[in-house]
């Protein structure tokens, strides 16, 4: 399992870019960019080098942590998956590519796509000294158009970007993403009800197109959750000094909520249940809400079953569980 922290060489590259700049100015820019994203404006507020750096310092750590968690969940189900090529759609500063490079030593080719010129420039600059990402290619253009002209890849990742499109645009993008996927497609979105709704819609569309869910779901059936419940997970990550300054935060950590789905061309051999919330550990039992092949259930592992109880005490939100009792 790969830790959620940014790779050391990426941290160093970001710190180098920050030298000589006003951290108050970067923090102000980051706040404006975050508000624009929340209001549905996408990367429109990122119009220069300082904006791109502010965005990377504020959001790259959490986005990287969520992508790493999603890829870790995939690797747990398909441990022999060894992609050689990656297509990173809506790549921004290259966050998902850095995560995938660490998760998959087999990767040799990295192709990135994004419409924002400033984020593209930053991604190329950050990767320039990297032994793993130094040779990446980065196409600038709108997602659908640039994707249509791209080569297929073993692993395709679209992280934190489908929310910038309307329903028709997302449906068109989903078909293109799947067409460019030789083996596995991973989609990551914010862990909100809206992010979950987008994931579920694309999940259904791509299952109908022949895809199989590898993670987090234990099946290809419709999601059994009903509103106001929604499937999402959380990843805790440490905050660096620069990260805290840019975010205006005091806590030394951040919890990133995210939704994700990984779809493969071939059905995965394992279908473990998934822990949907943090289990409740009591003296009599461990109670855990699980998504299983038979739907959602609350598993209660009694204390009298010492071995199973000890195992269940270690369950965490998001874990794959091969035996729920």
N, C-alpha and C positions, 0 to 999 in steps of 0.2 A: 504494500500500500504506500502510495506517495504522500508525503505530508503536504498540508495546504499552503505552506509559506511560499512566497516568491523565491525562485532560485537565486542563489547568492550573486551570480553574475548579473542578473537582472536588477537586483537591489542596488548593486554597485553602479550600474549604468544610470539608473534613475537618480541616485545621489549625485553623480557627476553632472547630470543635466541640471540639477537644482542649484548647484554652486553659483553664487553671485546674484541669484534672483531673490526678490522680496518674497518671503514666505507668506506674509499677509496678503500680498497681491495674488499669489497662487491660490490661497485659501478663498479669497473673494471670487476669483474666477471659477473655482471648483463649485462654490455654492450656486452661482448663476447657471452653470452647466447642469448641475443636479436638478435644479428647478425646471429647466427647459426639458430635460428627459421626463420628469414626472408629469409635465403638462403635455407630453406627447410630441415634443418638438425634435426628438432624436438628437443627432449630433450637430444640429444647425448652429448652436452657440459656439462650436469649436471652429474658430476661423484663423488660427495662427499657432505658432510654436508654443507660446506660453499657455494658451488654452488647452492644447493637446497634452502638455505636460501636467497641467492641473487635473485634467480628467484622469490621466494615468495614475497619478499619485493618490487621488481620492478613490477611484473605483477599481483599479487593476488588482489590488490585493484580494478584495472580496470576490470579484469575478473569477480570478484565477482559482481561488479556494473552491468555489462552486463547480467549476469545470473539472478540477482535480477530483472532487468528491464524486461527480458523475462518471468520470472515467474509471475511478477505483471500483465503483459499483459494477461497471461493465466488465472490467478485468476479473472480478470475482466470479462472474457467471461464465465468461469465455476466456479462461486463463491462457489458452494457446493462441489467442488472436495476436498476430504480429504484423501490423500494417507497415507497408514500405512508403506509402504516399499519403499525404494529408491535404485536404482542401478546407480551408478556414474561411467561412462565409460570414461577412460582416465582421471582419477581423479586428477593426479598430487598431489599437496599438500592438496587436499580436498576442493578446493574453492567452487565448485558447491554444495557440501554437506552442507557446512556452510550456503550458501544462501538458500537452500531448507529447512534446519532445522528452519530458521527464518520465511520463508514464510508459512510453513505448520506445525503448532504445533501438528498435528495428526501423524506425522512421528515417528515411533518407531524403525524401522530397517534400518541401513545404510550399504550398501555393496559397496565398492570401488574397482576399477580395474585400474592398470597402470603397464607398463613394467619397469619403472625406480625405481630402488631400493632406491636411495637417496630421491626421492620425497615421496615414500611410508613411509620411516622412519620419515621424517619430518611431514607428515600428522598425523601419529600415535602420535608423540610427541606433536604436537599442540593440538590435540583433547583429550589428556590424562586427563586434568583437567576439561573438559567440561561436564556439566550436561546433555547436549543433545547428544553430539557425543562421549562420553567416551567409549561407548560399540560398536563402529563401527568395521566392519570386512574389511580387505584390502587384496585382492588377487593380487599377482605380476605376470605379464605375458603379452604377446602381446595381443592386443585388441581382435582379432577374436578368438584366442584359449581360452583365459581366459573367454570371454563372453559366448562361447559355453558351458562351464562347470558351468556357474552361474545359480542361481535360478531366476525365473521371479520376477518382482517387479511392484507395482502399478504405480510408476513414474520412468522413465528411463531418464537420462540426459547424453548427450555427448557434452561437451563444449570445443571448441578450440582444437579439436583433429582429426577430419576427414580429415583435410588438410595434415596430415602426411602420408596418404595412397594414392595409385594410384587409377585410376578409377575403376579397377576391385576389388581392396581391399575395396573401399568405398561401392560398390554395395553389396558385400558379407556382409560387416559390417551392412549395412542398413537392410538387411533381418534378421540378427541375433538380431539387436536392437529391431526390431518390434516383433520378436518371443518372446523376453524376456519382452515385454511391456504388462502388464495386462490392463492398462487404458490409460496412456498418455506418449508420448515420446517428449522430448524437445531437440532440436539441436541448438547450438549457435556457430557462426563462426565470424571471423573478418569481419568488415563492408567494405570489399573491393569488387571489381567486381569478383575476383576469389572466395572469400568466398560466395558471393551471388550465383555464378554459382554452387558451391557444394551444397548449401542449396536447390536450385531449382531442381537439379538432384535427390537428395534424396526425396524431396517433391513429385515429380512426381512418383517415384518408389513406395513410400509408399501409396500414394493415390490409385495406381493401385492394391496394395495389400489389400486394404480395409480400409485404414486410412481416417480420416476426419480432415481438418485443423481447429484448434480452434483459433490460433493466429499466425502471425498478419493478415493473409489474411481473407477477409470476404466470401471466397468461396473456392471450391475445383477445380475450373477451372484453366487452364494454366495461369501463370503470364502474365498480359497484358502489362508489361513494355517492352520496346525495347531498345537495346543498342544505345547509350552509357549509358543510364539510368540504374540504378539498385536499388533494394529495400534494404535500410539499415537505421539504426537509430543511435542515439547518446545518451549517458548517461554521465552527468557531475558528478564528484565525487570529494570530498575534498582530498587534499594531506596532509599527516602527515609530520612532520619534517624529519623522517627517509625516507619516500617515496621520498621527494624532494631531499634528499642527495644522495640516491641510483640512482635516475633518472638524477641527475645533472640538476634539474629543478628549476626555480625561481617562477613560478606561483603557487598559493595556490590551484589550481584545475587542473583536467585533464578531457578531453572529450574523452570518449571511443566510437568509432564507431563499430557497430556490426550488424550482420544479425541473424535471428532466425526463427524457425518454431516449433510449437507445434501441434502434431497430436494425435488424440484420437480415441478410438475404437467406440465410439458413437458420432454422429454428435452433435455439440453444439447447444443449443436452440436459441442463439443470433448470428447475423451476422452483427455487426456494421461495418461501413466504417472505414478506417484507414488513418490518416493524414501522408502523405509521405514526406513532407518537412515542414520547419517552415512557418506557414502562414504569409501572408503580410497584415498588418493592416493599412488601409488607412482611410481617413475621410469619403469617400463615401461607402466603404464596407470592408469586410474581405475576402481575396481571399486565398483559401486553396486547395492544390492538394490532392485529396483523391483517395484511392483504394476502389471501391464499388462493389456491386453485379453485376453492369452493366459495369464494367471496370474502367479505370482511368478517372477522370474528375476534372476540376477546379471549385469548388463551390464558388460562390460569395454571401456573406450574406450582404444585404444592410443596411446602417445605419438607414434608415427609419423604419426598423423592430427592434425596440429598444431591445426587449427581446432576439431575435435570435442573434443580433449583439453583445450584451453584452456576450452572451454565447460563440460565435465564437472568441471573443477577448481572451478568456482563452484557446483556443485550442493550443496545443503544438505538435511539431513533434513526431509522434509515438502514439498519443492519439487515442482511439477508439471513434467514433462519431456515435451516434444513429440516428441523423437527420442532414443531411448536408446542410440544407437551412433554 
